[in-house]
Amino acid sequence: MSDIPGAEELLVQPEQQSIFRLGVVEELFDNGAAKVKFDGEETTSEKQYAYLSYYKPTVGDRVLLAAISGTYVILGNILYNQSPPEPDDITVDDITINGKLSHMGGMLGFFGATPKVRWSIRSNQGTDTAVNDLLAALVAYGLIETR
């Protein structure tokens, strides 16, 4: 007899429990962890369920949880017939990311290049001079390199 499982053994059997569960956030602990009432259960669990860093539980959220190391972790909120919320602005030093990258600082550098102030290229220059100035700016910002 072979130790290699057949197709029937690899299929998920109906009596096997899924690693995923659905529920509703009923209450929050002081540390932000959620109390969840799982679908099909009458009472709210008294356990604290952790959540992934991009999602913050709110009472009333319908959530998807995954079984991990003897407990469940909330993977996120299930949205139905509504648009996802706009992401919160993330600000680090002079950089703000809000779904789009918006930089209001006075200097800019990419790929480890030393940040430089904004370059200015005169439009009334000859084409060759303007193109060379543009290439020099791109090199200075670290967006391209010359060979």
C-alpha positions as CSV (number, residue, x, y, z in Angstrom):
1,M,0.0,0.0,0.0
2,S,1.3,3.5,-1.0
3,D,1.9,6.3,1.6
4,I,0.9,8.8,-1.1
5,P,-2.7,10.0,-0.4
6,G,-5.3,9.7,-3.1
7,A,-7.5,12.5,-4.4
8,E,-10.3,11.5,-2.0
9,E,-8.0,11.9,1.0
10,L,-6.9,15.4,-0.2
11,L,-10.4,16.8,-0.6
12,V,-11.8,18.7,2.4
13,Q,-14.4,16.4,4.0
14,P,-17.7,18.1,5.2
15,E,-17.1,17.0,8.8
16,Q,-13.7,18.7,8.9
17,Q,-13.8,22.2,10.5
18,S,-12.7,25.1,8.4
19,I,-9.7,27.2,9.6
20,F,-11.9,30.3,8.9
21,R,-14.8,31.6,10.9
22,L,-17.2,34.6,10.5
23,G,-18.4,36.7,13.4
24,V,-19.4,40.1,14.6
25,V,-17.4,42.3,16.9
26,E,-19.7,42.7,20.0
27,E,-17.4,44.6,22.4
28,L,-13.8,45.8,22.7
29,F,-11.3,45.3,25.5
30,D,-9.3,48.3,26.8
31,N,-6.3,47.2,24.7
32,G,-8.4,47.2,21.5
33,A,-8.7,43.4,21.2
34,A,-12.2,42.3,20.2
35,K,-14.9,40.1,21.8
36,V,-16.5,38.2,18.9
37,K,-19.9,36.5,18.6
38,F,-19.2,33.7,16.1
39,D,-21.9,32.9,13.5
40,G,-24.1,30.1,14.7
41,E,-23.3,30.7,18.4
42,E,-25.7,32.2,21.0
43,T,-23.2,33.9,23.2
44,T,-20.3,36.3,22.7
45,S,-16.8,34.8,23.4
46,E,-15.0,36.2,26.4
47,K,-11.6,35.7,24.7
48,Q,-9.5,38.5,23.3
49,Y,-9.0,38.2,19.6
50,A,-6.0,39.9,18.1
51,Y,-6.2,41.5,14.6
52,L,-3.8,42.4,11.8
53,S,-2.1,45.8,11.9
54,Y,-3.9,47.3,9.0
55,Y,-7.4,46.8,10.5
56,K,-8.8,48.3,13.8
57,P,-11.9,46.5,15.1
58,T,-15.1,48.5,15.7
59,V,-18.2,47.3,17.5
60,G,-20.6,45.9,14.9
61,D,-18.0,45.0,12.3
62,R,-18.6,41.6,10.5
63,V,-15.2,40.0,10.5
64,L,-13.3,37.0,9.1
65,L,-11.1,35.1,11.5
66,A,-8.4,32.5,10.9
67,A,-7.5,29.7,13.3
68,I,-3.8,30.2,14.3
69,S,-2.0,28.5,17.2
70,G,-5.0,27.5,19.2
71,T,-6.9,30.8,18.8
72,Y,-8.3,33.0,16.1
73,V,-6.9,36.1,14.6
74,I,-9.1,38.7,13.0
75,L,-8.1,39.1,9.3
76,G,-10.3,42.1,8.6
77,N,-13.8,43.5,8.2
78,I,-16.2,42.0,5.7
79,L,-17.7,44.8,3.6
80,Y,-20.9,44.2,1.6
81,N,-22.6,46.6,-0.8
82,Q,-20.4,49.5,0.2
83,S,-17.1,51.0,-0.8
84,P,-14.0,50.4,1.4
85,P,-13.1,53.4,3.6
86,E,-10.5,55.8,2.5
87,P,-7.1,54.9,4.0
88,D,-5.9,57.0,6.9
89,D,-3.1,59.4,6.2
90,I,0.3,58.1,7.2
91,T,2.8,60.7,8.0
92,V,6.5,60.1,8.6
93,D,8.8,63.1,8.9
94,D,7.9,65.3,5.8
95,I,6.2,62.5,3.8
96,T,2.4,62.0,3.8
97,I,0.9,58.9,2.1
98,N,-2.9,59.1,1.7
99,G,-3.6,56.6,-1.0
100,K,-1.4,58.8,-3.2
101,L,2.1,60.0,-2.5
102,S,2.2,63.7,-1.7
103,H,5.5,65.3,-0.7
104,M,5.4,68.9,0.5
105,G,9.0,69.1,1.8
106,G,11.8,71.2,0.2
107,M,14.0,68.3,-0.9
108,L,13.7,65.0,-2.7
109,G,15.8,62.0,-3.3
110,F,15.2,58.4,-4.4
111,F,17.1,55.1,-4.2
112,G,19.6,56.3,-1.6
113,A,20.5,59.6,-3.5
114,T,21.2,62.6,-1.3
115,P,18.0,64.7,-1.3
116,K,18.1,67.8,-3.5
117,V,16.1,70.9,-3.8
118,R,13.6,71.3,-6.6
119,W,15.2,71.9,-10.0
120,S,14.1,74.6,-12.4
121,I,14.5,74.3,-16.2
122,R,13.9,77.3,-18.4
123,S,11.4,76.5,-21.2
124,N,13.0,79.1,-23.5
125,Q,16.3,77.2,-23.7
126,G,17.2,75.2,-26.8
127,T,15.8,71.7,-26.9
128,D,19.2,70.1,-26.3
129,T,20.0,72.2,-23.3
130,A,16.5,71.6,-21.7
131,V,16.8,67.8,-22.3
132,N,20.3,67.8,-20.7
133,D,19.0,69.8,-17.7
134,L,16.1,67.4,-17.3
135,L,18.4,64.4,-17.5
136,A,20.7,66.0,-14.9
137,A,17.8,66.6,-12.6
138,L,16.6,62.9,-12.9
139,V,20.2,61.7,-12.1
140,A,20.4,64.1,-9.1
141,Y,17.1,62.9,-7.6
142,G,18.3,59.3,-8.1
143,L,15.6,58.3,-10.6
144,I,18.0,57.3,-13.3
145,E,21.7,56.7,-13.5
146,T,24.1,57.4,-16.3
147,R,26.5,54.9,-17.7
